[in-house]
Amino acid sequence: MQTHQNYINGAWQPALAGGTREVINPANGQVLARVADSQVEDTKQAIAAAREAFYGHGTWRRMSGPRRAELLFAVADAIKARADELARIDCLDNGKPLREARSDVDDAAACFRYYAGLIGKPQGGIYEVGDGFGPMHAYSLHEPIGVCGLITPWNYPLLMAAGKLAPALAAGNSVVFKPSELTPLSAIALFEIFEQVGLPPGTANLVLGTGPAAGQELAQSHDVDMITFTGSTRTGQTIATAAVGNLKKVGLELGGKSPNIVFADADLEGAVEWAMIGVFFNQGQVCSAGSRLLVERRIADRFVARLAERANAMTIGPGLENPDLGALVSQAQLDKVLGYIETAKAQGARLVCGGSRYTEGDCAKGFFVRPTIFDQCRPDMDIVREEVFGPVVTVQTFDSEAAAIAMANDTIYGLAGGVFTADGARALRVMKELRAGITWINCYNPTFNEAPWGGYKMSGYGRDLGIYGLQEYQQVKQVNINLRPGVVGWYAR
C-alpha cells in the first residue's frame, strides 16, 4: 500500500518524525492509503520554504504575468487530463457519488483557468488629487500578501483546494496548504500536477496531518502573512484567536444553518426538486445546505408529502456505483448525525422519513444514513439551531412574509438562503432582508467560480471565488509621485 508524503520546497518527503496516518474508504471502512502524519516541525519547515520562496529568491512573485498565467493554465489542462482519476480518488476518499466528484473536478479545472485569466487584467486605479503639495500623481497597486496558509475541509476535497490555491497563486503568493486529514488524496494528486508543470520550489507546499498538530502552526506563526480556513465555526474561532499574534490577515468560511423559504404560490414540483438538491446533495455535507425548510402553512402538508416521496425513492450505496446518496465521510460524522436524529426525536420533532443508518447489502460496513425529514419542528430544537452536516432537513411553517423573514434570520449563522415564489417583487424583498452572504431565488445551491462566496455573522468573513477571492490574497499599496522637481507646496511658501 502506498504511503504519501509531504511536498515541501519542491520535493516529496516523509514527516520529520516518521509517523503516518490511515485514510479510510467511508463506503466500506477499509484502508485506502497511508499518508504522512505531520507535526509542528513539518509545518515550520514548509513555512520556511514558502518564506524563502517569497522574500528570498521570489521567483514566482517576480515572474511575468503571462508566464504565471501559462503555468496555471497548464495546471487546469492537467486536471482535465486526469479528470477520471481525480474523480475516482474523491469518490473513494470522501464517499460522494462519482458523478458529483466528476463535476467537482471540472469545476476545479475551471477555477484555475478563471484565475489564470485574471492575471494581467487591470487592477488598482489612478486618482485625481489636490494640489496643496504641488502637482502630484497618485495611484494604487494590488500586490501579493506574502506567505499564505490555506486549510480546507473534507466535504469537497479537490474543489476547495482549487478555490484557495488558484487565487492565492494567481496573486503571486507562496503557500502552505493543509487539506483535511480525512480526505488528502486528491490534494496530493494536485501537488503532483504542480510539480509536473514546474511551479518554482517553495511556491506551493503541502503538509499532511491534523489541525492541532499541523494546522495550528499556520495560524499562530509570525512567519505566515495570511491564514484562510473553511470548516467549522468552532475551529474558525480558534484560528482567528491564534492569528492575533502578528495580526495576519484572516479569511474564514464557516458553518451554516441556512433557510430555504417556500411560499404557497411557488411551483411545488420545482421547489421540491431544488429542496432535494439543497439538502441531500453531497449527503448534506455542504456548508450552505438548505437544512431549514420554511414552508407556508397552507401548502406544508402537500409539500412535505411530496418531499418524503422523493426522499424515500433515493438510491443509496458506494459512490462508485453512482447512487443518489453516498456515504458520510467518517464514523465520527456518522455518529454525530445519528446523535442529532435521536435528539430531535426526544425533543418532539416528528420523523417523516429516514432517521436511521442504512446497512443493506454492501453498505453494512459503510457510513450511510437514510435521507431524513423532520417536521413540526420548533425554533428551540437542537436540530433547528445547530449544523448537522448530513442528509437531514427540518420543516417549519409560517403564515406571512414577515414571519418567514424573522424565522429565516433567527440563527447565529448567515451563510446562505433561498426563496421560492412566483412573485418577483416578494422574492427581491425577502432576499434583501435575509442576513446571508449567498442567496438563491427559485433554485438552491448553484455555485460559480465568477461569483463571491462567503457569509455573515458566525458563518465567517472574507470571500472566496470571483474577483473578491483574488483580492483576499492581495495587499493594496498607495503610490504618490511628485511631478515637479524640488520642494513645493506649503513648506516652500
N, C-alpha and C positions, 0 to 999 in steps of 0.2 A: 504493500500500500504506500502511495506516495506521501512524503512529508513536505509541505510547502513552507517556504522561508520568507523572511522579511526582505524588502528591496530597499537598500539604503546606499546612497551615493553611487548609483548605477550598478550595483552588484547584489546578487542574492546571497543571503547569509542566514544561518540559524540564530535563534535567540541567544544572547550572550550567556545566559545561564543554562542553555541547552534544553529547556523544557518544551513540551509540545502539548497541544490540545486536540481532542477528537471533534470532528464535525459530523453531526448526526443527520441522517435522512429522516425527516419528520413523517414520511409516509409509512415507514416500517421500523423505525428505531435503530437501523443498522448504521455502522460507521462508514462514512463516505471517504474521509481523508483525515490526515493529521496535519496540523499547522503549528508554526512557531507560537509559543506562549510567552509573549514579550513581557518584560518588566520595565521598571522605570529607566534603567540604564540603556535599554534598547531605544526607548523614545528619546532620551537625551542624545544618543548617537545620531539618530535621524534628524533631530533639531539642529545639531551642529553641522550636519551635511547640508541641510537646507539653508542655514545661515551663511555658510561659506559660499554656496552657490549664488545667493542673492547679493550679499555685501562684499564677498571676496571677488571671485572671477566674474560674477554677474553675467555669464554667457547668455542666459535666457532673457533676462530683462533688457539687455543691450542688443539683443538680436533684432534685426529689422522686422517691422510688422509683417511684410509679405512672407518672410521666411517662417516666422512663428505660425502664421496662418496656414502655411503649406503643411507644417508638421501636424497641426490639429486637424486639418482636412484629411491627412493620412491616417490619423487615429480613427476618424469617422469611417473611412473606407475599410480599415482593418476590422472594425467592429462588424460592419456589414458582411465582410468576407467570412467571419466566424460566427455569423448570426445563429445558425442551428446549434452549434456547440455551446455558445453562451446561453441560449435559451434553455437548453437541456441542463446546464450547470445550475442556473437559478431555479429551475423546476425541481431538481433533486435537492438542492440546498435549502430552499425556502418552503417547498410544498405546494406552490401555486400551480394551477393548470398550465399546460405547455403553451397554449395559445396566448395566455396573458404574459407569460415570460417572453414569448417571441415579440409581442407588442412592446414590452419594456426595452428589448434590445434595439428595435427600430427607433424608439424614442431616444435612447441613449446615443445612437449614432447621429440622429438629427440634432441633438443638443450640442455635440462637439462641432457639427457643421455650422450650426447657428452662431456659436460664439467665435469660431474661426472667421466667419463672415463679418463679425463686428470689429475685428482688428483693423485698424486703419480708417474706420469711419470717424467723421468729425466728432470731437468731444471738447468740452470746455467752451470758452467763449471770449469775445473781446468786449470791453466795457468803455462807455463814454464816461470820463471822469472830469472833475472840476479842475480849474487852472490855478488854484491857490498856491501851488508849489511850482508853477510854471507849466509848460506843455508836457503832458505825461501820456504814456500809452500803457494800458492795463489789460491783462488777460489772465485766464486761468488754465491750468493743466490738470489732467487726470493721470495720476501716477500709481504704480503698484504699491501696496501696503508694505510688503516685505515677506516674512515667513508666516504662512497661514497653516493653522492646524484645522483639519477637517475631520469630523466624526459623523458617521452615518448609521442609521438603524438597519434592522433586518428585514423590513417588510418589502422594500424594493431595492435589493442589493446593488444591481448594476445601474439602475436608473438614478438612484440617489447619488451614487458615486459620480456619475456623469454630471448631474445637476450642480455639484460643488466643484469638481475638478476642472470642468471645461471653462467656467468663467474665471476661476482663480488663476488658471494658467494663461488664459487669453489676456488677462490684465497684466501679466508679466511677473507674477509672484512665484516664489518657490513654496512647495507644500510638503506637509507631513500628513498622510492620510491614514486614519484608523477605521476600518469597517467594523461592523458588529462581529463579535466572536462567534455568533451563531451561523452567519452566512458570509464567510470571507472569500469563497472560491471564485466568484466572478470578478471580484476586485483583483485577485491575483492574476487572472487572465488579462484584465485590463492593463495591469502594470507590465505584463509580458509584451503587450502591444506598445506601450510607451518605450520599452527597451528596443523593440523591433524598429520603430520609426526613427529612433535616435534622439530622444529628448536628452539634453545635456545632463551629466551626472549631478546628483543632488537637487535637481529641479523638482522631481516628484519622488517622494519616499513613502514606502508602505510599511506600517507597523501593525502586526497581527497580535491580538490579545484582548483582554478585558478592559472595561472602562477604568476601574480603580487602579489596575496595575499599569496599563499602557496609555490610557487616555487622559487621566487626571493631570499628568505632567504637561500635556499640551495646553491645558487651561492655566496652570499656575506658573509655567516657565516665563521668566522675564526675557527670554530669547525668542519667544513667539510673539508676533505683532498682531495677530488676529486669531480668534477661535470661532468656528461656526459648528453648530450641532443641530441635528434633527433627532428627536426622540421624546422621551417622557418629560413632563413638566418638572417632576422632582429632580431628575438628573440635570435638566437645564438650569435649575436654581443653583445646584451645586457648582456647575461650571461657571455661572455668572459670578458667584462669590469668589471662586478660586482665581478668576481673571482680574480681580480688582488690583492685585499687586502691582502690575505695571500699566494698568488702565488700558489694556489691549482692547481693540475693537471686538465686539461680541455680536454674533448673529445666532438667533435661536428660533427654530421652527419646532413647536412643541405639540402638546396634545390637543384634543378637541372633543366636544360633545355636541355635534352640530345638529341644528334643527332643519327639518325638511317639512315645509308647510304646504298642505294640500287644501285648497278651497273647493267648495261644492261645485263650482262651475268649471272645474278643471276637466280635461279629457281623462276619464277614470283609468282606462286601459293604459294610456301613455304614462300617467302618473305612477301606476303600479309598476310598469316596466322600469322606469327610471328609479323608483324607490328600491327595487331589487338590486339594480346596479349600485345605488348609493350605499347600501348596507352589506351586501353579500359579495361584492367584487373583492378579490384578493382575500377571501374568507373573512371579510370585515376588518382585516388588519390594515386599516387605512386611517391616517390621522384626520382626514376630512370626512370620514364616513357620516352619512345622514342617519345616525343611530337614534335620533329622537324624531319620530314621525308625529307631526301635529296635524290632525285631520278635523275638518269642520264636522260638527256633530251629526248633521243630517245625512252625511254620506259615510260616516265612520264604519257602520256595520258592513255595508257593501264593500267598502274599500278593504277592510281587514280580511273579510272572507275571501276576496279575490287574491290578496297578497298571500294568504295562507295556502290557497290552492296552488299558486305558483311556487311557493317555497317547498311545499311537500313533494312537488314534482321534480325538484332539482336532483341531479345525479351527483354522487359523492364517491371519491376514490383518489388513487395516486395521481399526481399531476401529469405524469407521462401518458396517462390514459385520456387526458383532456376532459375531465368531468366538469360539471358546473361549479363544484366546490371541492377544493383540495384540502390538504391537512394544515392545521395550525403549525407554527414554526417549531414548537418545542413542548416537552412535557410540562415545563413550568407555565407556559402560556395556556395549555390545555387546562391545567389545574385552576388557573386564575379565572378563565372564562366559565368553567363549570361551577366555581365558587360563587360568581356573580349570579348565575342562574338559580342556584339554590337559595341565595339570599333574597332574590326577587320573589320567589315562591313564598318564602317565610314572611316577607313584608306585605303580601297580599296582592301582588300583581297576578293577573290571570294569564296562564300559559295557553297560547292559542295553538302553537305547533312547535315541534322540536323539543329543546330543553334537555338533551342528553347526549352522551358520547355515541358516536357511530362506530360499530365494531363488526360490521358484516364482512364476510369473505376475507379478502386480503388486507382489509383495513383494521383488523383486530389489534395489531401491534402499533398502529399509527396514531397520530394525534388529531382525530377527526371529531367535529361537533356538528350535529344536525342544525340546519338553519332554524333559528328560534325567534318567535314573535311573542311579545307580552303586550296585552292591552290592559285597560283600567289601571293605568299607572298614575301615581301621584308625584308631584314635584319633589317631595322629600325622600323618595326611594333612592337607594344607592344605585340601582340600575339606570336611573334617570340622571343622577348627579355626576357619576364617575365614568371615566373612559374604560370600556370593557375590552375593546380591541379584539373583537371576534364577531362571528356571524349572529349577532343578537340585536334586535331592534325593539324599542319601546313605542307604544302608541298612546297619545293623549288627545283629548278632544277640546275644541274651542267653539265659541258661538259668534265671535265678532273679530273684525280685523285688529282692533286694538288689543283684544285678549290674545290673539295669535302672536302679535309682536312682543307683548310683555312676556309671554311664555317662552318664546324663542330666545329672548335676551336674558332669561333667568338662569344664568350659568356663569361660572368663573372663566369659561373658555370663550374664544372668539375667532375660531379659525375659518369656519365655512358655514354656509346656509343655502337653502333652496326654497323656491316658492313656485307652486303650480296653480295657475288661474288663467281663465280666458280673458280677464280684464287687464289690459296692458297698463292702464294708469295705476290700478291697485298693485300690480306686480312691482312697478317702479317705486311706489310709495313704501311698500314693505321693504324692498331692497335698501332704500335709503335709511330706514330705521334700524336695520339689522346691524349689530355691533360685531361684524365679522369681516375678515380680510378677503375672502373668496366667496363669491355668490353665483348662483345659477337661477335662471328663470325657465321654467318648463323643461328642465333637464337636470341631471345631477352627476357630477364627477368628471366631466371632460376637462383635461388639462392641456396646456400648450407651452412649449419652450419659450414662446414670444411674450407670454403674459406673466406678471409678477405673482409670486406665491408666498404667502405669509399671513400672520394672524394679528388679532387684537388681544388685549387682556392677558390671561395666563397661557395663551397659545403662543406667546413669544413676541419677538420683534426682529426687524430686519426683513429682507425679502430675497428669496431665491428666484431664479429664472428671469427672462426678459432683460431689458437694458438695466433695470433696477438690480438684477442679480449680478451684472458686471460691475456696477457702481459699488456694490457691497465690498468688493475686493480692491477698491481704489481709494487713494487719498486725493484731495483737491488742493492744489497749490496756487496761490495768487502771485503773479509776476507784474512788477511795476517798472517802467523804463522811462528815464528822464530823456526827453527829446532835445534838450538844449544843453550844450556843454557848460560847465562851470556851475557855480552856486546860484540858484534862482529862488524866487518865491519870497515868503515872508521874512526869511533870515537876511536876504540881501537888501531889503527895503530900509 
